[in-house]
Amino acid sequence: MAADESLNKEKLLGQSFIFEALDAQSRKDLAAFAHVKRYTAGDAIFEMGTPGQSMMAIAEGSVRITMPTPSARDVTLSELHPGDIFGEIALLDGGERSANVRALTNCKLVVLERRSLLEVLNRDPALSIRLIELLCKRVRRSDERMMEIGFLGLPERLARLLLRITVTAPGSEEKPLTKLSLSQSEIAEMIGNTRETVNRCLRKFQKANLIDLKDGWLIILDRDGLEDVADFV
């Protein structure tokens, strides 16, 4: 029990965009409501189509998210690790789970129930408005990425992604990031492509001295050059 009490639940759950809408006291209250649940490797955490009443943050272990196909085979959508969040949308709407989630290893999850979030939101309607704004921002971002996948080639999409995830917050005086530790598989997931094709495109960027790939880092060498590839207007 002592080990569970020492978990920084607020920090783990704070990785969710939902917490961005909350004030400091509300974040503390929600973290206090959260509880810890353990799963053994191979356990089903939840199944597609079941009611969704919670969001989960991974404190220890890894989980796999899959979706069944018409041929009854499961397609892996992603694998999540400590610090990752899943189940946010079901927490908000209480709808059915949109995928299967299974424990790859023994896992310790911090679970936040929908009823706890609703209790906090009912106390301050302004928080709900802020949450709506953040959801709209995510929908707009999703629409932009769908447009990129539908109308732009891989080099343009990849350049846009690298520029987008290295930019600093609006109003910040800090310069854009120059180093990324994302894996090529993670990058491929972000732009809707395969790791192999992303690798080939990154190698071309490297030959053009736009980036460098060294010791597990992706290093931005020529931001202006990436903007030219991205066809920014």
Secondary structure, 3 states (H helix, E strand, C coil): CHHHHCCCHHHHHCCCHHHHCCCHHHHHHHHHHCEEEEECCCCEEECCCCECCEEEEEEECCEEEEEECCCCCEEEEEEECCCCEECHHHHHHCCECCCEEEECCCEEEEEEEHHHHHHHHHHCHHHHHHHHHHHHHHHHHHHHHHHHHHHCCHHHHHHHHHHHHHCCCCCCCCCCCCEECCCHHHHHHHHCCCHHHHHHHHHHHHHCCCEEEECCEEEECCHHHHHHHHCCC
